[in-house]
Amino acid sequence: MPHPNPQARGLFISFEGIDGAGKSTHIAGLADAFRGQGRTVTLTREPGGTPLAEKLRALLLNDSMDPLTESLLVFAARRDHLMNVIEPALARGEVVLCDRFTDATFAYQGGGRGFDLDVLGTLERWVQATPAVGEGALRQPDLTVWFDLPPETAAARLADARAPDRFEAQPLDFFRHVAAGYAARAAADPTRFARIQADQARHLVWQQLTSTFVRRGWLSIMVPANSGPR
Ligand code: TMP
């Protein structure tokens, strides 16, 4: 039985992709893989992850609002989440697996809604300048796993899903813009992003994922395909 390593450096990993990309089950599988190697994992999501941010999430997913209001609320939720969950977990040396982070804001509010990217950049600098990262620096994920798949494929998957929220209910064209927003963020910061081809069978997506982590030395052995999510 592996023991938690008190010297381990905190790792902040975000997961991104358009609705229907299939990331949730894989995030749970990765949490198990990290725990299996003795790491303590904080599994969290945005918008959300704290009691306040979860209230903001409910508003964001259900109430109509203009794009500036939407952007302010996602960043308000993010600040609360960073200060109360993400930074403390990183300070304890944990692995933080976060289902969506700021790239989602650039993709959905920037790409999907067409909102001003400069304003989003300003909010990013305000919100992610946490005391822990020091003067002039921003908290960013160590790695962003981007589940990339054609918007048409994602839409077909979502068609079978539960009642859609305000974002899931958007037309295909909205998701084409969201996907373009993700592609632009990945192109601007290629070393932070790992692109996963998410339009493949689940075990092949899992293989791509685990090899990404093994390559970085964050998971020490190749986790067999059948140990991932079903
Ligand atoms: P989820 O369904 O993956 O939990 O995400 C909730 C929705 O919120 C999803 O449709 C994407 C959207 N979203 C934004 O529009 N902006 C953001 O900054 C984040 C984090 C999520």
Boltz pocket constraint, residues with backbone or C-beta under 6 A from the ligand:
constraints:
  - pocket:
      binder: B
      contacts: [[A, 19], [A, 45], [A, 46], [A, 47], [A, 74], [A, 99], [A, 100], [A, 101], [A, 102], [A, 104], [A, 105], [A, 106], [A, 108], [A, 109], [A, 167], [A, 168]]
      max_distance: 6.0
